[in-house]
Amino acid sequence: MTGLRSSKSSSSPLIPRLDLSQVEPKPGLAEPHGCFPTHLSEPPSTPLSRRRAPGHAPGPMDQPGPDSASSFPALIRKKRDGEKLRDEEIRRFVRAVTQGGLQEGQMGAMLMAIWLQGMDPDETLTLTREMAVSGKVLEWPESWQRLLVDKHSTGGVGDKVSLPLAPALAVCGCKMRRILERVGCCIVGQTEELVPADKVLYGLRDVTATVDSLPLITASILSKKAAEKVSNLVLDVKFGSAALYTSLESARSLAHSLVSVGSQLGICTVAVLSRMDGPLGQRVGHTLEVLEALQCLEGRGPSDLRQLVTTLGGCLLWQCGEAGSVGQGAARIAAALDDGSALGRFQAMLQAQGVAAGVAQALCTGTEEQRGQVLSRARAQEELPAVQDGTVQGVEALPIAQVLHKLGAGRTQKGQPINHRVGAELLVTVGQRVAKGSPWIRIHHEMPELSEEHRRTLQGALVLADSEPFVPSCKIAEIILPRGSRTLEELMGEPGLGGSRALLSSA
């Protein structure tokens, strides 16, 4: 069972989120190799904390006793002052969150205490485990226990990877019961029964400014994977100006935490660190991203999207034992994209999930115009010209996302509908030479026209310089393997990898 889940809230009216297929394992893992040279980096040895508060004199609520475990203000104070929470205290907190036994202010205070003081690895592991069992835990046939696979992305602008990745993996051997037995993959959202504690805490993290807490992110992501009972997990951890963590160092810390805790949960976990300064691919927005994902499924489309899809898929096939290396796995994914089999599986998936056969066929075999008619286009389009000659040094994703959000592509409050037709097409690529006055971006919108503020913000996203054209750098910066993987030491001596300084490390 291959589970592919994006952190985006939805992808389109037809395509929400990706989940689930199955891979036959083979004994042992061979060395991963490909274009990623190697370097060993030790994981952080200190607890996942930001700072330690000065000690305080213990009060009555801090004293151990029969009632101390039930005193949530005491637990909040304990974590606020930098003390370690015991397993039973974390268990009681999660249970109270799930059952409604805490005031919202108390939950917010505990989240802030965790953000300020962090959690050590033992606390983070316990929090993850308790959240995982706060609701329904999926059960699978005994013969599937080593076959369950999942993918998660920390999210970014234009992050459409799961749409082509799931059917490509299904072609490479993924299967599951009921409708998935026929097609090997499907697109789903999280149910109310799965990890309800995370649903409560996730909603509070945004309004309490605790979204970027390492232990809270780790527990949120991995509790769902543990509840799904997956055996192998690949994580796309993004960093850059349009990612949750802007620096490689902070994203690496998160990746090490995820790989370490995932491994302790019995999940073979690999993290891929990828850049998110500019959009992934050339299209942003729900409808436009689906159209670009279909291009990828035809063996076309932007090279950076294809590279990330094949690398993440290669990791999963290697972890499952379906490929001798990440490179071999990536080649199998690429073949599934190029020969049309992944696109055929995507069409079968749509029909199995209730999309009319004619609609699925038009999406998967139609022209770009026919596909646009199925998904519906925005009423207006506007192209912006480059304000000077130059070579594109970068296209910043964040300003584009901010404008699209204002135009209706995102929500400003819970429950607000999203306009799936709003989006942007990049008409240039990084490293390309452009002339003054030539169009570099096309905005799809429903407004009478873009405002001057919209245009000004968008123009600030295009970074030009008077330099020669160049080939842009790889989106993938580093791959982190589980510590103790027998392949890591072997990989260090692999010709073409061990002598270089690029990044492959272990957690």
C-alpha positions in Angstrom: 0.0 0.0 0.0 1.5 3.2 -1.1 0.3 6.3 0.8 1.1 9.6 -0.8 -0.2 12.7 1.1 0.5 16.3 0.4 0.3 18.9 3.1 -1.9 21.1 0.9 -5.5 21.3 2.0 -6.8 20.3 -1.5 -5.7 20.1 -5.1 -8.8 20.5 -7.2 -12.5 19.7 -7.2 -11.6 16.4 -8.7 -8.3 15.7 -7.0 -8.1 16.4 -3.3 -5.1 14.5 -1.7 -3.1 11.4 -2.4 -3.1 8.2 -0.4 -2.2 4.6 -0.5 -0.9 1.6 -2.7 1.2 -1.5 -2.1 4.7 -2.7 -3.0 6.1 -6.2 -2.7 9.3 -6.0 -0.6 12.5 -7.8 -1.2 15.0 -8.6 1.6 17.6 -6.0 2.4 18.3 -2.5 1.1 21.1 -1.8 -1.4 23.0 1.4 -1.6 21.2 4.5 -2.9 23.0 6.4 -5.6 22.3 8.9 -8.3 23.3 12.6 -8.7 23.6 13.2 -4.9 27.1 13.1 -3.6 27.7 12.3 0.0 28.7 13.8 3.3 28.0 12.6 6.8 26.3 15.0 9.2 25.6 14.2 12.8 22.1 14.8 14.1 21.6 17.5 16.7 22.6 16.1 20.1 20.8 18.7 22.2 17.0 18.6 22.9 14.7 20.3 20.5 14.4 23.4 22.5 14.8 27.1 21.9 15.8 28.4 25.3 15.7 27.4 29.0 13.7 29.5 31.4 15.3 30.3 34.8 14.3 27.9 37.6 11.6 28.9 40.0 10.8 27.8 43.5 8.4 24.8 43.5 4.9 25.6 44.6 2.1 23.3 45.9 1.0 22.4 42.4 4.5 21.2 41.5 4.7 18.7 44.3 4.2 15.0 43.4 1.1 13.5 44.8 -2.1 11.7 43.9 -3.6 14.7 42.3 -0.6 16.3 40.6 -1.0 14.4 37.3 -4.5 15.8 36.9 -3.4 19.4 37.5 -3.0 20.7 34.0 -1.9 24.2 35.1 0.9 22.4 36.9 1.9 20.5 33.7 1.9 23.8 31.8 4.1 25.4 34.4 6.4 22.4 34.4 7.0 22.6 30.7 7.1 26.4 30.8 9.9 26.2 33.2 11.9 23.8 31.1 11.3 20.5 33.0 10.8 17.2 31.2 7.3 15.8 31.1 6.9 12.1 32.0 5.2 9.7 29.6 2.1 9.5 31.7 1.8 13.3 31.9 2.0 13.6 28.1 -0.5 10.8 27.8 -3.0 12.6 30.1 -2.5 15.8 28.2 -3.3 14.2 24.8 -6.2 12.3 26.2 -7.7 15.6 27.6 -7.2 17.3 24.3 -9.0 14.5 22.5 -11.9 14.3 25.0 -12.4 18.0 25.4 -11.1 18.1 29.0 -9.1 21.3 28.5 -9.9 24.9 28.0 -8.7 26.3 24.7 -6.5 28.7 26.6 -4.8 25.8 28.5 -4.1 24.0 25.2 -2.6 27.2 23.7 -0.5 27.8 26.8 0.9 24.3 26.6 1.7 24.7 22.9 3.5 27.9 23.6 5.4 26.3 26.5 6.5 23.5 24.1 7.5 26.2 21.5 9.6 28.1 24.1 11.2 25.1 25.8 11.1 22.4 23.2 10.9 18.7 23.9 13.8 16.2 24.1 13.7 13.2 21.8 12.0 11.0 24.4 9.2 13.5 25.0 8.7 14.0 21.2 8.5 10.3 20.7 5.9 9.9 23.5 3.8 12.8 22.2 3.8 11.3 18.7 2.8 7.8 20.0 0.0 9.2 22.1 -1.4 11.3 19.4 -1.3 8.4 17.0 -3.5 6.3 19.3 -5.9 9.2 20.1 -8.3 7.9 17.4 -8.7 5.0 14.9 -5.6 3.1 14.0 -5.7 1.4 10.6 -5.3 -2.4 10.4 -4.0 -4.3 7.4 -3.6 -8.0 6.6 -0.5 -9.5 8.3 1.1 -10.2 4.9 1.0 -6.5 4.2 3.0 -5.3 7.2 6.2 -4.7 5.3 4.4 -3.4 2.2 2.8 -0.2 3.4 4.4 3.0 2.0 3.7 6.7 2.3 5.0 10.1 1.2 4.6 13.5 2.9 5.5 17.0 1.9 5.9 19.9 4.2 4.3 22.0 1.5 5.3 24.8 -0.9 4.2 26.9 -3.9 3.3 24.8 -6.9 3.9 21.5 -5.0 1.9 19.1 -7.2 4.3 16.1 -6.8 1.8 13.6 -5.4 -0.5 13.7 -8.4 2.0 12.1 -10.8 3.9 10.2 -8.2 1.1 8.0 -6.9 0.0 6.4 -10.2 3.7 6.0 -11.2 4.4 4.1 -8.0 1.2 2.0 -8.6 2.5 1.0 -12.0 5.7 -0.2 -10.3 3.7 -2.7 -8.2 1.5 -0.9 -5.7 -1.8 -2.5 -4.8 -4.5 -2.3 -2.2 -7.9 -3.8 -1.5 -11.4 -2.6 -2.6 -11.1 0.0 -5.4 -7.3 0.2 -4.9 -6.9 -3.4 -5.7 -7.9 -2.4 -9.3 -5.8 0.7 -9.6 -3.2 0.7 -6.9 -3.6 4.3 -5.7 -6.3 6.9 -4.7 -6.6 10.5 -3.6 -8.2 11.0 -0.2 -8.4 13.4 2.7 -7.9 12.8 6.4 -10.9 11.4 8.2 -12.4 12.6 11.5 -11.5 9.4 13.2 -7.7 9.5 12.4 -5.6 11.2 15.0 -8.3 13.6 16.4 -5.7 15.1 18.8 -3.7 16.4 15.9 -6.8 18.0 14.4 -7.4 20.0 17.6 -3.8 21.0 18.1 -3.1 21.7 14.5 -6.0 24.2 14.4 -4.5 26.0 17.5 -0.9 26.1 16.3 -1.7 28.7 13.7 -3.5 31.1 16.0 -0.9 30.7 18.8 2.1 31.3 16.5 3.5 27.8 17.3 3.4 26.4 13.8 7.2 26.1 13.5 7.9 24.1 16.7 10.0 21.1 15.8 8.5 18.6 18.3 4.9 19.7 17.4 5.6 19.4 13.6 7.3 16.0 14.1 4.4 14.7 16.2 1.8 16.1 13.8 3.3 14.5 10.7 4.4 11.2 12.2 1.3 10.5 14.4 -0.8 10.2 11.2 1.7 7.9 9.6 1.9 5.7 12.7 -1.9 5.6 12.8 -1.9 4.5 9.1 0.5 1.7 10.1 2.9 2.5 7.2 6.2 0.7 7.0 8.2 3.0 4.7 8.0 6.8 4.5 9.7 9.4 2.4 9.5 13.0 3.4 9.9 16.0 1.2 11.2 18.7 3.6 11.3 22.0 1.9 13.4 25.0 2.8 13.7 28.6 1.4 11.9 31.9 1.3 8.5 30.3 0.6 8.9 27.3 3.0 8.1 27.0 6.7 11.8 26.9 7.4 13.8 29.4 5.4 17.3 28.0 6.0 18.8 24.6 5.1 20.1 24.2 8.7 16.6 24.6 10.3 15.0 22.3 7.7 17.8 19.8 8.3 17.0 19.8 12.1 13.4 19.1 11.3 14.4 16.3 8.9 16.7 14.7 11.5 13.9 14.8 14.0 11.4 13.2 11.6 13.8 10.5 10.5 14.9 9.7 14.0 11.4 9.5 15.5 10.0 7.7 12.5 12.6 5.1 12.8 11.9 4.6 16.5 8.2 4.1 15.6 9.3 1.2 13.4 8.8 3.2 10.1 11.7 3.1 7.7 12.0 6.9 7.1 14.0 8.9 4.6 13.9 12.7 4.2 14.7 14.6 1.0 15.6 18.3 1.5 14.4 20.4 -1.5 14.6 24.1 -2.2 11.5 26.3 -2.2 12.6 29.8 -3.1 10.8 29.7 -6.4 7.7 27.7 -7.4 8.0 24.1 -8.2 7.4 23.8 -11.9 5.9 26.6 -14.0 2.3 26.7 -12.8 0.7 27.7 -9.5 -2.9 27.3 -8.5 -5.3 24.3 -8.3 -6.5 24.0 -11.9 -3.1 25.0 -13.5 -1.2 22.6 -11.2 -3.4 19.7 -12.3 -2.8 20.5 -15.9 1.0 20.6 -15.2 0.8 17.3 -13.3 -0.9 15.8 -16.4 2.0 17.0 -18.5 4.4 15.2 -16.1 2.3 12.1 -16.4 2.9 12.3 -20.2 6.6 12.4 -19.8 6.7 16.2 -20.4 6.6 19.3 -18.2 9.2 21.1 -16.2 12.4 19.3 -15.4 12.5 20.3 -11.7 9.1 18.7 -11.1 10.1 15.5 -12.9 13.3 15.2 -11.0 11.6 15.5 -7.6 8.9 13.0 -8.6 11.4 10.5 -9.8 13.7 10.9 -6.8 11.0 10.6 -4.2 9.6 7.6 -6.0 13.1 6.1 -6.4 13.6 6.5 -2.6 10.3 4.6 -1.9 11.0 1.8 -4.3 14.5 1.4 -2.9 13.1 1.4 0.7 10.6 -1.3 -0.3 13.3 -3.4 -1.9 11.7 -3.0 -5.3 14.9 -1.3 -6.6 18.5 -1.9 -5.9 19.2 1.9 -5.5 17.5 5.2 -5.5 18.8 5.7 -9.0 17.3 2.4 -10.2 14.0 3.3 -8.6 14.0 6.7 -10.2 14.6 5.2 -13.6 11.5 2.9 -13.1 9.4 5.9 -12.1 10.7 7.8 -15.2 9.8 4.9 -17.4 6.3 4.8 -16.1 5.9 8.5 -16.9 7.4 8.2 -20.3 5.5 5.1 -21.6 2.1 6.4 -20.6 1.4 3.7 -18.1 1.3 6.1 -15.1 -1.2 8.3 -17.0 -3.4 5.3 -17.7 -3.3 4.4 -14.0 -4.2 8.0 -13.1 -7.3 7.8 -15.4 -8.3 4.5 -13.9 -7.9 6.0 -10.4 -10.2 8.9 -11.3 -12.9 6.6 -12.6 -12.6 4.3 -9.6 -13.2 7.3 -7.3 -16.4 8.3 -9.1 -15.3 10.6 -11.9 -17.4 10.0 -15.1 -15.5 8.0 -17.7 -15.9 10.7 -20.3 -14.5 13.3 -18.0 -11.5 11.2 -16.9 -10.8 10.4 -20.6 -10.9 14.1 -21.6 -8.5 14.9 -18.8 -6.0 12.2 -19.5 -6.2 12.0 -23.3 -7.5 15.3 -24.4 -5.7 18.4 -25.6 -4.7 21.2 -23.3 -7.8 23.1 -24.4 -10.1 20.2 -23.7 -8.5 19.7 -20.3 -9.0 23.3 -19.5 -12.7 23.0 -20.4 -13.2 20.1 -18.1 -11.5 21.9 -15.2 -12.8 25.4 -16.2 -10.6 28.4 -16.8 -10.6 31.8 -15.1 -12.5 34.6 -16.8 -9.5 36.9 -17.3 -5.8 36.5 -18.0 -3.1 39.2 -17.8 0.6 39.0 -18.7 3.2 41.2 -17.1 6.3 42.4 -19.0 9.9 42.3 -17.9 10.9 45.9 -16.9 14.4 45.5 -18.2 16.8 43.2 -20.1 18.6 40.6 -18.1 19.1 37.0 -17.1 16.6 35.5 -14.7 18.4 34.8 -11.4 15.2 33.7 -9.7 11.5 33.9 -9.5 10.4 34.4 -5.9 7.5 32.2 -5.0 6.2 34.0 -1.9 5.1 37.3 -3.6 3.3 35.2 -6.3 1.5 33.1 -3.6 0.5 36.2 -1.7 -1.1 37.8 -4.7 -2.9 34.6 -5.7 -4.2 34.3 -2.2 -5.7 37.7 -2.4 -7.3 36.9 -5.7 -9.1 33.9 -4.2 -6.7 31.0 -4.5 -6.4 30.6 -0.7 -8.5 31.0 2.4 -8.5 34.0 4.8 -10.7 32.1 7.3 -11.8 28.5 8.0 -14.5 27.2 5.7 -14.0 29.9 3.0 -14.3 28.5 -0.5 -11.2 28.4 -2.8 -11.4 29.6 -6.4 -9.7 26.7 -8.2 -9.4 28.7 -11.4 -7.1 31.4 -10.0 -3.4 30.8 -10.7 -0.2 31.9 -12.4 1.9 30.6 -15.3 5.6 31.4 -15.4 6.7 32.1 -19.0 10.4 32.2 -18.2 12.8 29.9 -16.4 15.7 30.5 -14.1 18.9 31.1 -16.1 17.1 32.3 -19.2 17.8 35.6 -20.9 14.8 37.9 -21.3 14.3 41.2 -23.1 12.6 44.3 -21.7 8.9 44.2 -22.5 8.7 40.5 -23.0 6.0 38.7 -20.9 7.3 36.7 -18.0 4.2 35.7 -16.1 0.5 35.2 -16.9 -2.1 35.6 -14.1 -5.4 33.8 -14.3 -8.0 35.7 -12.2 -11.7 36.6 -11.9 -11.3 40.4 -11.3 -12.1 43.1 -13.8 -8.3 43.8 -13.8 -5.3 43.4 -11.5 -4.7 46.3 -9.1 -1.5 48.4 -9.2 -0.6 46.8 -5.9 -0.9 43.3 -7.4 1.3 44.2 -10.3 3.9 45.9 -8.2 4.1 42.9 -5.9 4.4 40.5 -8.8 7.1 42.5 -10.5 9.1 42.3 -7.3 9.2 38.5 -7.7 11.3 38.5 -10.9 15.0 38.8 -10.1 17.1 39.9 -13.1 20.8 40.5 -13.5 23.1 41.4 -16.4 24.8 38.1 -16.7 25.2 35.2 -19.1 22.5 32.5 -19.2 23.1 29.5 -17.0 21.7 26.1 -16.0 19.8 26.4 -12.7 20.9 24.3 -9.7 19.2 21.1 -8.6 16.1 21.5 -6.4 17.3 18.6 -4.2 19.9 19.6 -1.6 20.2 16.6 0.6 18.9 13.1 1.4 18.9 11.9 5.0 18.8 8.2 5.8 18.0 6.4 9.0 21.0 6.1 11.3 22.4 2.6 11.3 21.3 1.9 7.7 24.0 -0.5 6.4 23.9 1.3 3.1 25.4 4.5 4.4 28.9 3.3 5.0 28.9 1.5 1.7 27.7 4.6 -0.1 30.6 6.6 1.3 32.9 4.5 -0.8 30.8 4.5 -3.9 32.7 6.0 -6.9 31.5 9.4 -7.9 29.7 9.9 -4.6 32.1 9.6 -1.7 34.7 12.0 -3.1 32.3 14.9 -3.4 31.0 17.3 -0.9 27.3 17.2 -1.7 24.9 16.1 0.9 23.8 12.7 2.0 23.6 12.3 5.8 22.1 10.1 8.4 19.8 10.6 11.4 
